[in-house]
Amino acid sequence: MTLRTRLALVLVALVLAPLVAAAVLVLYAVPRAAADRADSLVVGARSGVTNDISQTCEQVQAAAVVTGRMLGSSSPATATRRVVADGLVDWVAVVNDRGSAVSSAGQLPSDLINEPWSDCAAGEAGGPALNTELRVVVANTPELSSVRTSDAVDAAYLDDLRSRLGITADVALLLGGRVVASTTNPSTDLSAAQQLAESTTADGGVLSGNGITAAVAPAGPGMPFTVIVATPTPGTGLLVQTVFLIALVALVVAVGAAVAIARDLTGPLEEVTDAAEAVASGDLTKSLEVRRSDEVGRLARAFNHMTDELLTYVTELEGSRDALRANFDRLGEALSATLDLETLVPVVLETAMTSVGAGAGIIMLGDENGGLTLHAEHGMRTRSLLVPSVVVVGDGLLGAVAASGLTVRGEIGSAPVLLPGPN
């Protein structure tokens, strides 16, 4: 695996790690928050609906009391009309001791006027209405027996209730396990209302299933209906798709950015590597284009300086090699041409001087007296340097070198003690 690939994978991992963590958090937290919100919505709506129904039951009872009191000074017809006109209830009737209505006012479906007359305060209902009956005794008309009042809790009532309370959930009223009233055009499928009512506990509760979240309130005194308030359970399908698309787009962007960054970082290294391989193969003219001023640019400038120095050094070495080869060729030609010592010694001296880049030199050979005699000189006199014709071994600088066999470095005419050079 190349450096570029490893770097790209690391960059992608650095981007994907927080992205995956965020996606997991969103997929967990958002549905949970939506579910909690739905639970709160139906619980609050249930409380509002049950309270309103209980208050309506109390109002129905109060209307019966008002009607009974009016019978002492007004006729049954007058009393019933006034109660309905005041908007206390939808329907009111005065009943005689035979159970027949002496007078009634208001509108109520006929199927809701039946015996026995239910009492909402006792948790009773004969249909989608809140009823009550109040026993009365009227001095002037002893045949009058009771006052019956009723308020419909049909779909219109529930729609108005939902509007007044500002709730968006749908409401259904059950009586005897059967839906007797519900909001019109519901956004929630209330077909499972009976099953929800049967599956709830005696104290009611919040249920979720079949795509709805519902709060159930059981029937009781003052509220004869089982109340179900339901709203669609927030779906997570769209959220999952959105998160997936965002993650996919982020992955594509991250991979593209990682590849671009990795190429930008490793591209100059590849150029340096290719140039180094070219230099290793012998191409010392290879150089890098300096396009940046950062560390990569410094590396390119250092590489170019190194190749320039290498090229200079190799050029000098090649020059020295060529010169040495020419000198050896000249020496070989001299040896091939003659074996005369006096002829060969100057050639050897010049070859040696050229090989080491010297400007002057002498060759002294041993004589029969054990000393050294000058046989060749080049450049010494032109530089005003002393050229000894004879040197006694062990005497002076040259004699000391001849006696010890060690090479010394220094200037002629300096102190007699010189640093010895390498053998």
C-alpha positions in Angstrom: 0.0 0.0 0.0 1.4 3.3 -1.0 1.9 6.3 1.2 -0.8 8.2 -0.7 -3.3 5.4 -0.2 -2.6 5.2 3.5 -2.8 8.9 3.9 -6.1 9.1 2.0 -7.5 6.3 4.2 -6.5 8.1 7.3 -8.1 11.3 6.2 -11.3 9.5 5.2 -11.4 7.8 8.6 -10.9 11.1 10.4 -14.0 12.5 8.5 -16.2 9.4 8.7 -15.7 8.8 12.5 -17.5 12.0 13.6 -20.0 11.6 10.7 -21.0 8.1 11.8 -21.2 9.2 15.4 -23.5 12.2 14.4 -25.6 9.9 12.2 -26.1 7.4 15.0 -27.0 10.2 17.4 -29.5 11.7 15.0 -31.1 8.3 14.2 -31.4 7.6 17.9 -32.2 11.1 19.4 -34.6 12.5 16.8 -37.0 9.6 16.7 -36.9 9.4 20.5 -37.6 13.1 20.8 -40.4 12.9 18.2 -42.0 10.0 20.1 -41.8 11.9 23.4 -43.4 14.9 21.7 -46.2 12.7 20.4 -46.7 11.2 23.9 -46.8 14.6 25.4 -49.3 15.8 22.7 -51.8 13.0 23.2 -51.5 13.1 27.0 -52.2 16.9 27.1 -55.0 16.6 24.6 -56.6 13.7 26.6 -56.5 15.9 29.7 -58.2 18.8 27.9 -60.9 16.5 26.4 -61.8 14.8 29.6 -61.9 18.0 31.5 -64.2 19.6 28.9 -66.6 16.6 28.9 -66.7 16.7 32.7 -67.5 20.4 32.7 -70.2 19.8 30.1 -71.7 17.2 32.3 -71.8 19.6 35.2 -73.4 22.3 32.9 -76.1 19.8 32.0 -76.8 19.2 35.7 -76.8 23.0 36.3 -79.3 23.5 33.4 -81.6 20.9 35.1 -81.5 22.9 38.4 -82.2 26.2 36.6 -85.2 24.7 34.8 -86.6 23.2 38.0 -86.4 26.5 39.8 -88.0 28.4 36.9 -91.0 26.0 37.0 -92.1 27.7 40.3 -92.8 31.0 38.4 -93.0 30.0 34.7 -94.8 27.5 32.6 -92.9 24.4 31.5 -92.8 25.7 27.9 -91.4 29.0 29.0 -88.8 27.5 31.2 -87.6 25.0 28.6 -87.4 27.6 25.9 -85.4 30.1 28.1 -82.9 27.4 29.1 -82.2 26.4 25.6 -82.2 30.0 24.4 -79.6 30.8 27.0 -77.4 28.1 25.5 -77.2 26.1 28.7 -78.0 22.8 26.9 -79.0 21.4 23.6 -82.2 19.9 24.8 -84.5 20.1 27.9 -87.8 18.5 28.8 -90.2 18.6 31.7 -91.7 15.2 32.4 -94.9 14.3 34.3 -95.4 11.4 36.7 -96.4 9.1 33.8 -93.0 9.6 32.1 -94.3 11.7 29.3 -92.8 15.0 28.2 -95.1 17.9 29.1 -92.9 20.4 27.3 -89.5 20.2 25.6 -87.2 22.6 23.7 -84.1 22.2 21.6 -82.8 19.6 19.2 -81.8 16.0 20.1 -81.8 13.0 17.9 -84.9 10.8 18.7 -82.8 7.7 19.3 -81.1 9.4 22.2 -84.5 10.0 24.0 -85.0 6.7 25.6 -85.7 5.0 28.8 -84.2 4.6 31.3 -82.8 8.1 31.2 -79.0 8.1 31.8 -77.1 10.2 34.2 -73.7 11.4 33.2 -72.8 12.3 36.8 -73.1 8.6 37.5 -71.0 7.6 34.5 -74.0 6.6 32.4 -74.8 7.5 28.8 -77.3 6.2 26.3 -75.4 7.4 23.2 -73.3 10.4 22.1 -74.9 12.8 24.6 -74.5 13.9 28.2 -77.8 13.5 30.1 -79.1 14.1 33.6 -82.6 14.0 35.3 -83.6 16.0 38.3 -86.7 15.2 40.4 -88.9 18.3 41.0 -91.9 19.1 43.1 -94.1 22.0 41.8 -96.8 23.2 44.1 -99.3 24.3 41.5 -98.7 21.4 39.1 -98.1 18.3 41.2 -98.2 16.1 38.1 -94.8 17.4 37.1 -92.2 14.8 38.1 -88.8 15.7 36.7 -86.6 17.8 34.4 -84.4 16.1 31.8 -81.5 17.9 30.1 -79.1 16.8 27.5 -76.1 18.0 25.5 -74.9 16.2 22.4 -71.3 15.1 22.2 -71.3 14.2 18.5 -68.7 14.8 15.8 -69.6 18.5 15.6 -69.0 18.8 19.4 -65.7 17.1 19.1 -64.6 19.2 16.2 -65.5 22.3 18.1 -63.8 21.0 21.2 -60.6 20.3 19.2 -60.7 23.8 17.8 -61.3 25.4 21.1 -58.5 23.5 22.8 -56.1 24.0 19.9 -55.2 20.4 19.6 -54.2 18.5 16.4 -54.9 15.0 17.6 -58.1 13.2 16.7 -60.6 12.2 19.4 -63.0 9.2 19.6 -65.6 8.4 22.3 -66.4 4.8 23.1 -69.5 3.5 24.9 -69.8 -0.1 25.6 -66.7 -0.8 23.5 -68.2 0.9 20.5 -67.2 4.2 18.9 -70.2 6.5 19.3 -68.5 9.8 18.2 -65.2 10.9 16.6 -63.7 13.9 15.0 -64.6 14.3 11.3 -61.9 13.9 8.6 -59.5 12.3 11.0 -55.7 12.3 10.1 -55.4 9.2 12.3 -56.9 5.8 11.5 -59.3 5.3 14.4 -60.5 1.9 13.2 -58.4 0.3 16.0 -59.9 2.4 18.7 -61.9 -0.5 20.2 -58.8 -2.6 20.4 -56.8 0.2 22.0 -59.6 0.7 24.6 -59.5 -3.0 25.4 -55.8 -3.2 25.7 -55.4 -0.2 28.0 -55.2 -0.5 31.8 -58.0 0.6 34.1 -56.1 3.8 34.7 -55.6 4.5 31.0 -52.3 5.2 29.5 -50.3 5.9 26.3 -50.2 3.2 23.6 -48.3 3.0 20.3 -48.9 0.7 17.5 -50.2 0.4 13.9 -48.7 3.8 13.1 -50.5 5.7 15.8 -49.8 7.0 19.3 -52.9 7.2 21.5 -53.7 8.2 25.1 -56.7 6.5 26.6 -58.9 7.7 29.5 -61.4 5.2 30.9 -65.0 6.1 31.7 -66.0 7.3 35.1 -68.4 9.6 37.1 -68.9 12.8 35.2 -67.4 11.3 32.0 -69.4 8.3 30.8 -67.2 7.7 27.7 -63.9 6.0 27.2 -61.9 8.8 25.5 -59.2 8.0 23.0 -56.9 10.8 21.7 -54.7 9.7 18.9 -52.1 11.1 16.5 -49.9 9.5 13.8 -46.7 8.1 15.2 -43.7 10.1 13.8 -42.2 8.1 11.0 -38.4 7.6 10.8 -38.3 6.4 7.1 -37.7 9.9 5.7 -35.2 10.6 8.4 -33.2 7.5 7.7 -33.2 8.2 4.0 -32.1 11.8 4.6 -29.3 10.8 7.0 -28.2 8.1 4.5 -28.1 10.6 1.6 -26.2 13.1 3.7 -23.7 10.4 4.8 -23.3 9.2 1.2 -22.7 12.8 0.0 -20.3 13.4 2.9 -18.5 10.2 2.1 -18.1 11.1 -1.6 -16.9 14.6 -0.6 -14.5 13.2 2.0 -13.0 10.6 -0.4 -12.6 13.3 -3.0 -11.0 15.7 -0.6 -8.8 13.0 1.0 -7.5 12.0 -2.4 -6.9 15.6 -3.4 -5.1 16.3 -0.2 -3.1 13.1 -0.3 -2.1 13.9 -3.9 -1.1 17.4 -2.9 1.0 16.1 0.0 2.6 13.1 -1.7 2.9 14.5 -5.2 6.1 16.4 -4.4 7.5 13.4 -2.6 7.0 11.3 -5.7 8.7 13.9 -7.8 11.7 13.9 -5.4 11.7 10.1 -5.4 11.7 10.0 -9.2 14.5 12.6 -9.4 16.5 10.7 -6.8 16.1 7.5 -8.8 17.3 9.3 -11.9 20.3 10.7 -10.0 21.0 7.2 -8.7 20.9 6.0 -12.3 23.6 8.5 -13.3 21.5 11.5 -14.5 23.1 14.3 -12.5 21.4 16.9 -14.6 18.0 16.1 -13.0 16.5 19.0 -11.1 13.1 19.8 -9.4 10.9 22.8 -10.1 10.5 24.9 -7.0 6.9 25.9 -6.9 6.3 26.3 -3.2 7.9 28.1 -0.3 7.1 25.6 2.4 9.0 22.5 3.6 8.5 20.8 0.2 10.0 23.8 -1.5 13.0 23.7 0.8 13.4 20.0 0.0 13.3 20.8 -3.7 15.9 23.5 -3.4 18.2 21.3 -1.2 17.9 18.5 -3.8 18.8 20.8 -6.6 21.8 22.1 -4.6 22.9 18.6 -3.9 22.7 17.6 -7.6 24.6 20.7 -8.6 27.4 19.9 -6.1 27.4 16.3 -7.2 27.6 17.3 -10.8 30.5 19.7 -10.0 32.3 17.0 -8.0 31.8 14.3 -10.6 33.0 16.8 -13.4 36.1 17.5 -11.4 36.7 13.8 -10.8 36.2 13.1 -14.5 38.6 15.8 -15.4 41.2 14.4 -12.9 40.6 11.0 -14.3 41.1 12.1 -17.8 44.3 14.0 -16.8 45.6 11.0 -14.9 44.8 8.8 -17.8 46.6 11.2 -20.2 49.6 11.3 -17.9 49.7 7.5 -17.6 49.5 7.3 -21.4 52.3 9.8 -21.7 54.4 7.8 -19.2 53.6 4.6 -21.0 54.6 6.2 -24.3 57.9 7.4 -22.6 58.6 3.9 -21.3 57.9 2.4 -24.6 60.1 4.9 -26.4 63.2 4.7 -24.1 64.6 3.3 -21.0 67.1 6.1 -20.4 66.7 7.3 -16.8 67.6 10.9 -17.5 64.8 11.0 -20.1 62.2 9.2 -18.0 62.7 11.0 -14.7 61.4 14.4 -15.9 58.4 12.6 -17.5 57.7 10.9 -14.2 58.0 14.2 -12.3 55.5 16.0 -14.6 53.1 13.1 -14.4 53.2 13.0 -10.7 52.7 16.8 -10.5 49.8 16.7 -12.9 48.2 13.8 -10.9 48.2 15.7 -7.6 47.8 19.2 -9.1 51.2 20.4 -7.8 52.8 23.6 -9.1 56.5 22.6 -8.5 58.5 19.5 -7.6 61.8 17.7 -7.6 63.0 14.2 -7.9 66.1 13.1 -6.0 67.6 9.7 -6.3 70.0 7.9 -4.0 73.7 8.1 -4.9 76.7 5.9 -4.1 77.5 7.9 -1.0 74.2 7.2 0.7 72.8 10.6 0.0 70.3 12.0 -2.4 71.2 13.7 -5.7 68.9 16.0 -7.7 67.8 14.4 -11.0 64.8 16.5 -12.1 63.2 19.8 -11.1 60.2 21.6 -12.3 58.7 25.0 -11.2 60.9 25.3 -8.2 63.3 28.0 -9.5 60.5 30.0 -11.1 59.0 30.3 -7.7 62.3 31.3 -6.1 62.4 28.1 -4.1 65.7 26.6 -3.0 66.6 23.6 -5.1 69.3 21.5 -3.4 71.6 19.5 -5.6 72.6 17.0 -2.9 70.8 16.1 0.4 72.4 14.2 3.2 70.0 11.6 4.7 68.9 12.7 8.1 70.0 16.3 7.6 67.5 19.0 7.1 63.9 18.7 6.1 64.5 16.5 3.0 67.0 14.4 4.8 64.7 13.8 7.7 61.9 12.7 5.3 64.4 10.4 3.5 65.6 8.9 6.7 62.1 8.3 8.3 60.2 7.4 5.1 57.3 9.5 6.4 55.4 12.2 4.5 55.3 15.6 6.2 53.3 18.7 5.3 54.4 22.2 5.7 56.1 25.2 4.0 59.8 25.1 3.0 61.6 27.5 5.2 59.2 27.1 8.2 60.1 25.6 11.5 62.1 22.4 11.3 59.3 20.5 13.2 56.5 19.7 10.7 53.4 17.7 11.0 53.8 14.3 9.4 51.2 13.5 6.7 49.6 10.2 5.9 52.0 7.5 4.8 
